[in-house]
Amino acid sequence: MTRLTHRPAPPRAAWQLEQQGLHPLLARLYAARGVTDKAQLDYDLKSLLPPARLTHAADAACLLADAIEAEARLLIVGDYDCDGATATAVGIRALKAFGAEVDFLLPDRFKLGYGLSPEIVDLAAERTPDLIITVDNGIASHEGVERARQHGIATLITDHHLPAPTLPLADCIVNPNQPGCAFPSKSMAGVGVMFYVMLALRAELRERGFFAGRREPNLARLLDLVALGTVADVVKLDHNNRILVSQGLQRMRAGQMQPGILALFQAAGRDPAKATASDLGFILGPRLNAAGRLADMRLGVECLLTDDPSRALEIARQLDALNRERREIEGEMQETAQRLLESLTPTDDAPAVALFDAHWHEGVVGILAARLKDQLHRPVFAFAQGESGLLKGSGRSIPGLHLRDALDLIAKRAPGLLLRFGGHALAAGATLKVEDFARFRDAFAAVAAELLDPAALTRSLETDGPLESAYYALEAARLLEQEIWGQGFPPPLFMDQFTVEEQRVLKEKHLKLRLRKGNARIEAIQFNFTRQPGPTARLAFRLAINEYKGIETPQLVVEYLE
C-alpha cells in the first residue's frame, strides 16, 4: 500500500519568494521545502561556509603545509566508491598543484575490505610514506591508525561517516560529525570534506608566503569532482552542499571540467552542456562506481586524474562496459532475491529483511538491497560471501530506522555477532561469519520491530499537489531541470487525476500513456510498470523532457499509478 500526501507550501512564503523575483512555480516548490528567502538559494561560492569553521581543518592544513615544506611523502588511502574516488582525485590534484609529493592507494574491496585496516597500512608502508591521508574513511580505523604508528607513519583522517564513542588516535581528524564539531553542514560527503581541507591548506600556505612569486592554484577547478561525489553519495543537499553541486554543474555546462568527467558524459551519450544533478547520480556515478563494484577503482581514479582526453575516453568506455555488466549481474541477483522472498512466510509482516545467496556478487549487494528496500518498503540487508569466507553485507533503510544505530544495538546485544559494521542512517555495511547469518537475520528483524513505528512501514509519497495545466510545457520542464534537487531537497513530484486516452506497453516492461487533463493533453511513461490503468487514473509524476531524434517534448514520468 502507498499513501500519497501533499507537501504544503506556506502561501506567505511562496508570495514573498515570488515578490523577490522567483518564477511562481519555483516559488511554490521552494516554499514547500522550507525556503523563506531568496538568499537561501544563493549558490555563489562566497556563500560557502568558511573552512575555518570546520573543526581541525586548520590543524590539518598546518600538518600538510609542514609536510610539503619538508618535502615529505604523502599517501592518500581512499575508498572504492564514487565519493572515495572523487575525494582521492581532489586530494591528488590539489596537493600536486601545491607541489607535494603524493600518491594514492585504494583497498581491494574483495581482499582488504573497507577503510584504513592494518592490512592496507602494511601495504602502504611498502611505499615508505611519511603521512597517510584518508579520504571518505578512517573514522573507525583504530587498529589501522595504531599500525601506522608502529610503522612510524603519521595519519590524517578526513571522513564524514558517523564516529563510534571513541576516536582513533590519529595525528589529526577532520570530520563534521565528530564530537565537538560545530560545523553547520553535517551532511558533507567525503569529497566535500577533502575539498574543505584543501581550501584550508591553501589559506595556510598563503599565510606562510608560499605563493610569493608563483600563481595560486584555482581550487574551483575541482568543483566538478566535488559535485559528482556529493550527489553520487546521496548525502543530504543542505544549502552548503547545494552550493558545491551548483558550482560543479555550472563548470560542466560551461565545458570547464576534468577530461575524465567529460569522457564519462561522452561514453553515456549525454551532453554536459545540459548537465543536471540527476545526471551525476544516475548516469556518471554508476559508471564510476562500476569499477569499484566489479574490478578495481584505481581505473575510476585514473579516469579522473588523467589530463589526456583520449586516455580518459578509453577508460570511460571501459567503465561503461563494466556498468552494463553490473546491470546484468544485478538482474540475475534480483531474480534469486524474488525466489528467496517468496519462500519467506509471511513476507508482508516482516519489519526488516536479510537475504543471503552464495552466488551473489559482493560488489553488487548494495544496489540489490536498495532495490529491495524500494520494492518492500522495509529495511533490507543483502549478503554475499567474500573471498575471505566471511559474509559481506550491505543494508539500506527507510525513514524511521537509523541503520547504523540498529547495527550498534545488535552488536551490544550479541557480542561477537558483527565482526565489523559502520555507515549512516539509511545505508550501512556489516561483516559476519557464514554460520551466524540466521542469528543476524533474526536480530535485525527484532531490532527493526522494536525501533520502527508501524506507520513507517506504510510507503508514503510526498507530492507537491497538482501541476497547473499551463506548465505542461517544455519551458517549465527546462526550468525545473536547471535547479538543484536531491536527497533532503527532493525533486518536484506532482499528483493529479487524468483521463487515459491511449496506453501501450513498450519492450514488455514500460507503460506509455497519452493523458488528458481538461483541455491539456500530454504524453507520459511509467518505467517497469506493474499495472495498467482504466479510463481514469490518479498519478504521482515528475515533469521531464523526452528527447527523440533531436526533438524535445515535455512528458510526465510516472512514479506511482492507481
C-alpha positions as CSV (number, residue, x, y, z in Angstrom):
1,M,0.0,0.0,0.0
2,T,1.2,3.5,-0.9
3,R,-0.1,6.7,0.8
4,L,0.1,9.9,-1.3
5,T,0.4,13.0,0.8
6,H,0.6,16.7,-0.2
7,R,3.6,18.7,0.8
8,P,2.1,22.1,1.9
9,A,3.6,25.3,0.6
10,P,3.0,28.2,3.0
11,P,1.2,30.9,0.9
12,R,3.1,33.8,2.6
13,A,6.5,32.3,2.0
14,A,5.6,31.5,-1.7
15,W,4.3,35.0,-2.1
16,Q,7.4,36.5,-0.6
17,L,9.7,34.4,-2.9
18,E,7.6,35.5,-5.9
19,Q,7.9,39.1,-4.9
20,Q,11.7,38.6,-4.8
21,G,11.7,37.6,-8.4
22,L,11.3,33.8,-8.4
23,H,9.2,32.2,-11.0
24,P,5.7,31.4,-9.5
25,L,6.1,27.7,-9.9
26,L,9.6,27.7,-8.3
27,A,8.3,30.0,-5.5
28,R,5.6,27.4,-4.6
29,L,8.0,24.5,-4.7
30,Y,10.8,26.2,-2.7
31,A,8.3,27.4,-0.1
32,A,7.2,23.8,0.4
33,R,10.8,22.8,1.0
34,G,11.3,25.4,3.8
35,V,12.8,28.2,1.8
36,T,11.6,31.6,3.0
37,D,14.0,33.9,1.4
38,K,15.7,34.1,-2.0
39,A,19.1,34.4,-0.2
40,Q,18.7,30.7,0.7
41,L,19.0,30.0,-3.0
42,D,22.2,32.0,-3.4
43,Y,24.7,29.4,-4.7
44,D,27.7,31.8,-5.2
45,L,31.0,30.5,-3.9
46,K,31.1,33.4,-1.5
47,S,28.1,31.9,0.3
48,L,30.1,28.7,1.2
49,L,30.7,28.1,4.9
50,P,34.3,29.1,5.6
51,P,36.8,26.3,6.1
52,A,37.9,27.8,9.4
53,R,34.6,26.7,11.0
54,L,35.3,23.0,10.3
55,T,36.9,21.6,13.4
56,H,40.6,20.7,12.9
57,A,40.7,21.8,9.3
58,A,43.2,24.5,10.2
59,D,45.3,21.8,12.1
60,A,45.2,19.5,9.1
61,A,46.3,22.5,6.9
62,C,49.3,23.1,9.2
63,L,50.2,19.4,9.2
64,L,50.0,19.3,5.4
65,A,51.9,22.6,4.9
66,D,54.7,21.3,7.2
67,A,54.9,18.1,5.2
68,I,55.0,20.0,1.9
69,E,57.8,22.3,3.1
70,A,59.7,19.3,4.4
71,E,59.3,17.5,1.1
72,A,57.6,14.6,2.9
73,R,56.0,11.7,1.0
74,L,52.2,11.8,1.2
75,L,49.9,8.8,0.5
76,I,46.1,9.1,0.2
77,V,44.2,6.0,1.2
78,G,40.8,6.2,-0.5
79,D,37.6,4.3,-0.8
80,Y,36.2,2.2,-3.7
81,D,33.0,4.1,-4.4
82,C,32.3,7.3,-6.3
83,D,32.7,9.6,-3.3
84,G,36.0,7.9,-2.4
85,A,37.3,8.1,-6.0
86,T,36.4,11.8,-6.4
87,A,37.8,12.6,-3.0
88,T,41.1,10.9,-3.9
89,A,41.2,12.8,-7.2
90,V,40.6,16.1,-5.4
91,G,43.4,15.4,-3.0
92,I,45.9,14.3,-5.6
93,R,45.1,17.2,-8.0
94,A,45.2,19.8,-5.2
95,L,48.3,18.5,-3.4
96,K,50.3,18.2,-6.6
97,A,49.3,21.8,-7.5
98,F,50.8,22.8,-4.2
99,G,54.0,21.0,-5.1
100,A,53.5,18.0,-2.8
101,E,54.9,14.5,-3.4
102,V,51.8,12.5,-3.2
103,D,50.4,9.1,-4.4
104,F,47.2,7.1,-3.7
105,L,46.3,3.6,-2.6
106,L,42.9,2.1,-2.8
107,P,41.9,-1.1,-0.9
108,D,40.7,-4.1,-2.9
109,R,37.1,-4.4,-1.6
110,F,37.2,-8.2,-2.2
111,K,40.5,-8.8,-0.3
112,L,41.2,-5.9,2.1
113,G,37.7,-4.6,2.6
114,Y,36.8,-1.0,3.6
115,G,38.9,1.6,5.3
116,L,42.3,2.0,6.9
117,S,42.8,-1.6,8.0
118,P,46.1,-2.9,9.4
119,E,46.5,-4.8,6.2
120,I,46.1,-1.7,4.0
121,V,48.6,0.1,6.3
122,D,51.1,-2.7,5.8
123,L,50.7,-2.4,2.1
124,A,51.0,1.4,2.3
125,A,54.2,1.0,4.4
126,E,55.9,-0.6,1.4
127,R,55.8,2.8,-0.3
128,T,57.5,4.4,2.8
129,P,55.1,7.4,3.2
130,D,55.7,9.9,6.0
131,L,52.0,10.8,6.2
132,I,48.8,8.8,5.3
133,I,45.7,10.8,4.5
134,T,42.4,9.0,4.5
135,V,39.5,10.2,2.4
136,D,35.9,9.0,2.9
137,N,37.1,6.5,5.6
138,G,39.2,6.2,8.7
139,I,36.9,7.5,11.5
140,A,36.5,3.9,12.8
141,S,40.1,2.7,12.0
142,H,41.6,2.4,15.5
143,E,43.7,-0.6,14.6
144,G,44.8,0.9,11.3
145,V,46.0,4.1,12.9
146,E,47.8,2.1,15.6
147,R,49.5,0.0,12.9
148,A,50.6,3.2,11.1
149,R,52.1,4.5,14.3
150,Q,54.0,1.3,14.7
151,H,55.4,1.8,11.2
152,G,56.3,5.4,12.1
153,I,53.8,6.9,9.8
154,A,51.7,9.9,10.8
155,T,47.9,9.9,10.0
156,L,45.4,12.5,8.9
157,I,41.8,11.3,8.8
158,T,39.3,13.1,6.6
159,D,35.9,11.4,6.7
160,H,32.2,12.1,7.0
161,H,30.8,8.8,8.5
162,L,29.4,8.7,11.9
163,P,32.0,8.0,14.6
164,A,32.0,5.4,17.4
165,P,32.1,6.6,21.0
166,T,35.9,6.7,20.8
167,L,38.0,8.1,18.0
168,P,41.2,6.7,16.5
169,L,44.4,8.2,17.9
170,A,45.3,9.9,14.6
171,D,47.5,13.0,14.4
172,C,44.5,14.9,13.1
173,I,40.9,14.2,12.4
174,V,38.6,16.3,10.2
175,N,35.0,15.1,10.2
176,P,32.0,17.4,10.6
177,N,30.3,14.6,12.6
178,Q,33.0,14.1,15.2
179,P,32.1,15.2,18.8
180,G,32.5,18.9,19.4
181,C,32.5,19.9,15.8
182,A,30.0,22.8,15.4
183,F,30.3,23.0,11.6
184,P,26.7,23.6,10.5
185,S,26.8,21.3,7.4
186,K,26.9,17.8,8.9
187,S,26.0,16.2,5.6
188,M,29.1,16.9,3.5
189,A,30.3,13.9,1.5
190,G,33.9,12.7,1.9
191,V,34.9,14.6,-1.2
192,G,33.4,17.8,0.3
193,V,35.5,17.3,3.5
194,M,38.6,16.8,1.4
195,F,37.9,19.9,-0.6
196,Y,37.5,21.9,2.6
197,V,40.8,20.6,3.9
198,M,42.4,21.7,0.6
199,L,40.8,25.2,0.9
200,A,42.3,25.4,4.5
201,L,45.7,24.3,3.2
202,R,45.7,26.9,0.5
203,A,44.9,29.6,3.1
204,E,47.7,28.3,5.4
205,L,50.3,28.3,2.6
206,R,49.2,31.8,1.6
207,E,49.7,32.9,5.2
208,R,53.2,31.4,5.1
209,G,54.0,33.3,1.9
210,F,54.3,30.1,0.0
211,F,52.9,31.6,-3.2
212,A,55.2,34.6,-3.4
213,G,56.3,34.8,-7.0
214,R,54.1,32.0,-8.1
215,R,50.5,31.5,-9.1
216,E,48.0,30.3,-6.6
217,P,46.1,27.1,-7.7
218,N,42.5,27.7,-8.5
219,L,40.7,25.1,-6.4
220,A,37.3,26.0,-8.1
221,R,38.6,23.8,-11.0
222,L,37.9,20.8,-8.8
223,L,34.3,21.6,-8.2
224,D,33.1,19.2,-10.9
225,L,34.6,16.4,-8.9
226,V,33.1,17.6,-5.7
227,A,29.7,17.9,-7.3
228,L,29.8,14.4,-8.7
229,G,30.9,12.7,-5.4
230,T,28.4,14.7,-3.4
231,V,25.4,13.7,-5.5
232,A,26.5,10.1,-6.0
233,D,26.9,9.5,-2.3
234,V,23.3,10.6,-1.8
235,V,24.1,12.9,1.1
236,K,21.5,15.5,2.2
237,L,21.7,18.5,-0.1
238,D,21.6,21.2,2.5
239,H,22.4,24.8,1.4
240,N,26.2,24.3,1.6
241,N,26.1,21.1,-0.4
242,R,23.8,22.7,-3.0
243,I,26.4,25.4,-3.5
244,L,29.0,22.8,-4.2
245,V,26.8,20.9,-6.6
246,S,25.6,24.1,-8.3
247,Q,29.1,25.4,-8.9
248,G,30.2,22.0,-10.2
249,L,27.3,21.8,-12.6
250,Q,28.0,25.3,-13.8
251,R,31.5,24.3,-14.7
252,M,30.3,21.2,-16.6
253,R,27.7,23.2,-18.5
254,A,30.4,25.7,-19.5
255,G,32.8,22.9,-20.7
256,Q,35.2,23.6,-17.8
257,M,35.6,20.1,-16.4
258,Q,38.2,17.4,-15.9
259,P,38.8,15.3,-19.1
260,G,37.6,12.3,-17.2
261,I,34.2,13.9,-16.4
262,L,33.8,14.9,-20.0
263,A,34.6,11.4,-21.1
264,L,32.0,9.9,-18.8
265,F,29.4,12.1,-20.3
266,Q,30.5,11.1,-23.8
267,A,30.6,7.4,-23.0
268,A,27.0,7.7,-21.7
269,G,25.9,9.7,-24.8
270,R,25.0,12.8,-22.7
271,D,25.6,16.4,-23.4
272,P,27.4,18.1,-20.5
273,A,26.0,21.5,-21.6
274,K,22.7,20.1,-20.3
275,A,24.1,18.5,-17.1
276,T,21.8,18.1,-14.2
277,A,22.2,16.8,-10.7
278,S,20.2,13.7,-11.8
279,D,22.9,13.0,-14.5
280,L,25.5,12.9,-11.7
281,G,23.5,10.5,-9.6
282,F,22.1,8.2,-12.2
283,I,24.4,8.4,-15.2
284,L,28.0,9.3,-14.2
285,G,28.0,8.0,-10.7
286,P,27.0,4.4,-11.5
287,R,29.6,4.2,-14.3
288,L,32.4,5.3,-11.9
289,N,31.1,3.0,-9.2
290,A,31.1,0.1,-11.5
291,A,34.9,0.0,-11.3
292,G,34.9,-0.5,-7.6
293,R,32.0,-3.0,-7.7
294,L,33.4,-5.3,-10.3
295,A,37.0,-4.6,-10.9
296,D,39.4,-2.1,-9.4
297,M,38.5,1.5,-8.5
298,R,42.1,2.6,-9.5
299,L,40.6,2.5,-13.0
300,G,38.0,5.1,-12.0
301,V,40.5,7.3,-10.2
302,E,42.8,7.2,-13.2
303,C,39.9,8.4,-15.3
304,L,39.5,11.4,-13.0
305,L,43.2,12.1,-12.9
306,T,44.4,11.8,-16.5
307,D,44.7,15.0,-18.5
308,D,44.8,13.1,-21.7
309,P,41.3,13.3,-23.3
310,S,42.0,10.1,-25.4
311,R,43.0,8.1,-22.4
312,A,40.1,9.5,-20.4
313,L,37.6,8.4,-23.1
314,E,39.2,4.9,-23.4
315,I,38.8,4.4,-19.6
316,A,35.3,5.9,-19.6
317,R,34.3,3.3,-22.3
318,Q,35.7,0.6,-20.1
319,L,33.7,1.9,-17.2
320,D,30.5,2.0,-19.4
321,A,31.1,-1.7,-20.3
322,L,31.6,-2.6,-16.6
323,N,28.3,-0.8,-15.8
324,R,26.4,-2.8,-18.4
325,E,27.9,-6.0,-16.9
326,R,26.9,-4.8,-13.4
327,R,23.3,-4.4,-14.6
328,E,23.2,-7.9,-15.9
329,I,24.6,-9.3,-12.7
330,E,22.1,-7.2,-10.7
331,G,19.2,-8.6,-12.8
332,E,20.2,-12.2,-12.1
333,M,20.6,-11.4,-8.3
334,Q,17.1,-9.8,-8.3
335,E,15.6,-12.9,-9.7
336,T,17.2,-15.0,-7.0
337,A,16.1,-12.5,-4.4
338,Q,12.5,-12.7,-5.5
339,R,12.6,-16.5,-5.1
340,L,14.0,-16.1,-1.6
341,L,11.3,-13.6,-0.7
342,E,8.6,-16.0,-1.9
343,S,10.0,-18.6,0.5
344,L,9.6,-16.3,3.5
345,T,6.4,-16.6,5.5
346,P,4.8,-14.2,5.5
347,T,6.9,-11.5,3.7
348,D,4.5,-8.7,4.2
349,D,4.6,-8.8,8.0
350,A,8.4,-8.8,8.3
351,P,9.6,-5.5,9.6
352,A,13.1,-6.0,8.1
353,V,14.6,-8.5,5.7
354,A,18.0,-10.0,5.5
355,L,18.9,-12.2,2.5
356,F,22.0,-14.2,1.5
357,D,22.9,-16.3,-1.5
358,A,26.3,-17.9,-2.0
359,H,26.3,-16.9,-5.7
360,W,25.7,-13.2,-5.2
361,H,28.4,-10.7,-6.2
362,E,29.9,-8.9,-3.2
363,G,30.2,-5.6,-5.2
364,V,26.5,-5.5,-6.1
365,V,24.7,-6.4,-2.9
366,G,24.4,-2.7,-2.0
367,I,22.4,-2.0,-5.2
368,L,20.3,-5.1,-4.6
369,A,19.5,-4.0,-1.1
370,A,18.4,-0.6,-2.4
371,R,16.1,-2.1,-5.0
372,L,14.5,-4.5,-2.5
373,K,14.1,-1.7,0.0
374,D,12.2,0.3,-2.6
375,Q,10.1,-2.7,-3.5
376,L,9.2,-3.8,0.0
377,H,9.4,-0.5,1.8
378,R,11.3,-2.4,4.5
379,P,14.9,-2.1,5.8
380,V,16.9,-4.7,3.8
381,F,20.4,-6.3,4.2
382,A,21.8,-8.4,1.3
383,F,24.9,-10.5,1.9
384,A,27.4,-12.2,-0.4
385,Q,30.3,-14.5,0.5
386,G,33.6,-12.7,0.3
387,E,36.9,-14.1,-0.7
388,S,37.8,-14.4,3.0
389,G,34.9,-16.8,3.5
390,L,33.1,-14.2,5.6
391,L,29.7,-12.7,4.7
392,K,29.9,-9.1,3.5
393,G,26.6,-7.4,3.7
394,S,25.2,-4.0,2.6
395,G,22.0,-2.6,4.0
396,R,19.5,0.1,3.1
397,S,16.9,1.5,5.3
398,I,13.7,3.5,5.3
399,P,12.9,6.7,7.3
400,G,12.3,5.7,10.9
401,L,15.1,3.2,11.3
402,H,18.7,4.5,11.7
403,L,20.6,1.6,10.2
404,R,23.9,2.2,11.9
405,D,22.3,2.7,15.3
406,A,20.3,-0.6,14.7
407,L,23.6,-2.4,14.0
408,D,25.2,-0.9,17.1
409,L,22.3,-2.2,19.2
410,I,22.7,-5.6,17.6
411,A,26.4,-5.6,18.4
412,K,25.7,-4.7,22.0
413,R,23.1,-7.4,22.5
414,A,25.0,-10.1,20.7
415,P,28.7,-9.5,21.2
416,G,30.9,-11.1,18.5
417,L,28.0,-11.5,16.0
418,L,29.1,-8.5,13.9
419,L,32.8,-8.7,13.1
420,R,32.7,-5.2,11.6
421,F,30.0,-2.6,10.8
422,G,29.6,1.1,10.0
423,G,27.6,3.5,7.9
424,H,24.9,6.1,8.1
425,A,21.2,6.4,8.9
426,L,20.0,5.0,5.6
427,A,22.9,2.9,4.4
428,A,25.4,0.7,6.2
429,G,27.6,-2.3,5.9
430,A,28.3,-5.4,8.1
431,T,30.6,-8.4,8.1
432,L,29.8,-11.6,9.9
433,K,30.5,-15.4,9.8
434,V,28.5,-17.6,7.5
435,E,27.2,-19.7,10.3
436,D,25.9,-16.5,12.0
437,F,23.6,-15.3,9.2
438,A,20.4,-16.8,10.7
439,R,21.2,-15.1,14.1
440,F,21.8,-11.8,12.3
441,R,18.6,-12.1,10.3
442,D,16.5,-12.7,13.4
443,A,18.3,-10.0,15.4
444,F,17.9,-7.5,12.6
445,A,14.1,-8.2,12.4
446,A,13.7,-8.0,16.1
447,V,15.5,-4.6,16.4
448,A,13.5,-3.2,13.5
449,A,10.3,-4.3,15.1
450,E,11.3,-2.6,18.3
451,L,12.5,0.6,16.8
452,L,10.2,1.1,13.8
453,D,6.8,2.8,14.2
454,P,4.3,0.6,12.5
455,A,3.1,3.6,10.5
456,A,6.6,3.9,9.0
457,L,6.1,0.6,7.2
458,T,3.4,2.1,5.0
459,R,5.0,3.6,2.0
460,S,4.4,7.3,1.7
461,L,5.0,9.5,-1.3
462,E,5.1,13.2,-0.5
463,T,3.9,15.2,-3.5
464,D,3.6,18.9,-4.4
465,G,0.0,18.5,-5.4
466,P,-1.4,19.3,-8.8
467,L,0.6,21.0,-11.6
468,E,-1.2,23.8,-13.3
469,S,-2.1,22.8,-16.9
470,A,-0.2,25.8,-18.3
471,Y,3.0,24.2,-17.0
472,Y,2.7,21.0,-19.1
473,A,5.2,22.6,-21.3
474,L,8.9,22.4,-22.4
475,E,9.8,25.7,-20.8
476,A,8.5,24.6,-17.4
477,A,10.4,21.3,-17.7
478,R,13.6,23.1,-18.5
479,L,13.1,25.5,-15.6
480,L,12.8,22.6,-13.1
481,E,15.7,20.6,-14.7
482,Q,18.1,23.5,-14.1
483,E,17.5,23.7,-10.4
484,I,19.4,21.7,-7.7
485,W,17.3,18.8,-6.4
486,G,18.4,15.7,-4.5
487,Q,18.5,13.9,-1.1
488,G,16.8,16.0,1.6
489,F,15.8,18.6,-1.1
490,P,13.5,16.4,-3.2
491,P,12.8,17.0,-6.8
492,P,9.2,18.1,-7.6
493,L,6.7,15.3,-7.6
494,F,3.2,16.3,-8.6
495,M,-0.1,14.4,-8.2
496,D,-3.4,14.6,-10.2
497,Q,-6.3,12.8,-11.8
498,F,-6.2,12.2,-15.5
499,T,-8.3,10.7,-18.3
500,V,-6.3,8.0,-20.1
501,E,-6.9,8.4,-23.8
502,E,-4.3,5.8,-25.0
503,Q,-2.0,3.3,-23.5
504,R,0.5,0.7,-24.8
505,V,3.4,-1.3,-23.4
506,L,7.0,-0.7,-24.7
507,K,9.5,-3.5,-24.7
508,E,7.2,-5.6,-22.5
509,K,8.0,-3.5,-19.4
510,H,7.4,0.2,-19.9
511,L,3.9,1.7,-19.9
512,K,3.4,4.6,-22.4
513,L,0.3,6.8,-21.9
514,R,-1.5,9.6,-23.5
515,L,-3.3,11.6,-20.9
516,R,-5.9,14.4,-20.8
517,K,-6.4,17.0,-18.1
518,G,-9.1,19.5,-19.0
519,N,-8.1,20.8,-22.4
520,A,-4.4,19.8,-22.0
521,R,-3.0,16.6,-23.4
522,I,0.4,15.2,-22.6
523,E,2.4,12.0,-23.1
524,A,3.5,10.0,-20.0
525,I,5.7,7.0,-19.3
526,Q,6.0,4.6,-16.4
527,F,9.2,2.6,-16.3
528,N,9.0,-1.0,-15.1
529,F,5.2,-0.7,-14.6
530,T,3.2,-3.2,-12.5
531,R,-0.3,-2.4,-13.5
532,Q,-2.3,-0.8,-16.3
533,P,-4.9,1.9,-15.6
534,G,-8.5,2.1,-16.5
535,P,-10.2,5.1,-18.3
536,T,-9.0,7.4,-15.4
537,A,-6.0,7.2,-13.1
538,R,-4.5,9.2,-10.3
539,L,-0.8,9.6,-10.8
540,A,2.2,10.9,-8.9
541,F,4.6,12.2,-11.6
542,R,7.6,14.3,-12.5
543,L,7.6,16.8,-15.3
544,A,10.5,15.9,-17.6
545,I,11.9,16.3,-21.1
546,N,11.8,13.5,-23.7
547,E,14.3,13.8,-26.5
548,Y,13.8,11.6,-29.6
549,K,15.8,12.1,-32.8
550,G,16.9,15.5,-31.7
551,I,13.4,16.8,-30.9
552,E,12.5,17.6,-27.3
553,T,9.0,17.4,-25.9
554,P,7.6,17.5,-22.4
555,Q,6.4,14.3,-20.8
556,L,5.3,13.0,-17.4
557,V,7.4,10.3,-15.8
558,V,5.0,8.4,-13.6
559,E,6.3,7.3,-10.2
560,Y,3.0,5.9,-8.9
561,L,-0.3,5.0,-10.6
562,E,-3.6,4.0,-9.1
